[in-house]
Amino acid sequence: MPIAQGNEVVPERVTHRIITYSPAYTLVPTYECFNRCTYCNFRVNPGQDNWMTLASAEAKLRPLQQQGVIEILVLSGEVHPASSRRSEWFQRIYDLCQLALVLGFLPHTNAGILSYDEMAQLKTVNVSMGLMLEQITTSQLPAHQHAPSKVPEVRLQQLAWAGELQIPFTTGLLLGIGETEQDWAKTLEAIAQIHQHYRHIQEVILQPHSPGTQQVQPGPSFAIEKLVEVLAIARQILPADITLQIPPNLMPTAADLCACLEAGAGDLGGISPKDEVNPNYPHPHDEALAATLQQSGWQLNPRLPIYPQYDRWLPSPLQGAVRHWRQALQA
């Protein structure tokens, strides 16, 4: 209520809690992927996709330079390591990241399983990178039966390599793909253990499975009330310097979103025109989302795809690009 100061009535200042997001745009070099996860709404079969060219990428990116976009997420299907097109695929990803930098954006790449050398090369043109761990289970999930790169040990190796290379990293859990509640804790404990050694994991995404029209095997949505439970478990297991991220477009209602924030989520990830992984669930417009959150006591703030404590890990040219954006957000 208003506060009286002498004869003047001054509105009471409302303090909102901060929730962050990354203003982003997604480039997909190719949708082709040698994995065949039953829940996937992203992939096409190898050889059945026209790869994105640098010219078409530039045509998409240039109009975004004056629209507040900061992060360019380079999100790709996986070309098999033994494929004759693997080197071409990797070079395309590298070139797209370099293009994004030249145009003034900050790249973040998630391209599935990479070799150590590939990760080291991409570190020079990315401010951060990511790979979903998904789930660690005692036996292979049926959903991953035809997905060779979803073997947990292979993905854990990627997280460790990212730490060795000092790459600011995002990983996460995919929930509702056949795992048990015990698997949630095992997966979170594995992430915590790697992070405690390298201190490189910025965020852990908790992504509820949300059925789409392109997946091979239909399945139910992961219950949002369960997501609140997973958030509470994650906040207990993970170190405090890891931010918990949830996708706002997969929240059925504003009340569900706020319940997840109350349970410990601190970030809403990259908000872009299209969620390429969940194309049936459009991202909310950031202004509308901010207004919705404000009504419940939350303030939505933009952030960079790299957290400040990791700036010193970047090569000098990338440090300059990050510094420019930090100053722009403070202006």
DAQUINOR-V516461 format. One record per helix or strand of 2 or more residues. SS is the DSSP state (h for helix, s for strand). FROM is the first residue (numbers start at 0). TO is the last residue. If there is no record, write none. Layout:
ss->[SS	SS]
from->[FROM	FROM]
to->[TO	TO]
This chain:
ss->[s	s	s	h	s	h	s	h	s	h	h	h	s	h	s	h	s	h	h	s	h	s	h	h]
from->[2	7	16	53	70	85	105	115	127	141	147	151	168	180	200	223	242	247	253	266	285	297	307	315]
to->[4	9	26	65	74	101	109	122	129	143	149	163	174	197	207	236	244	249	261	270	294	301	312	329]
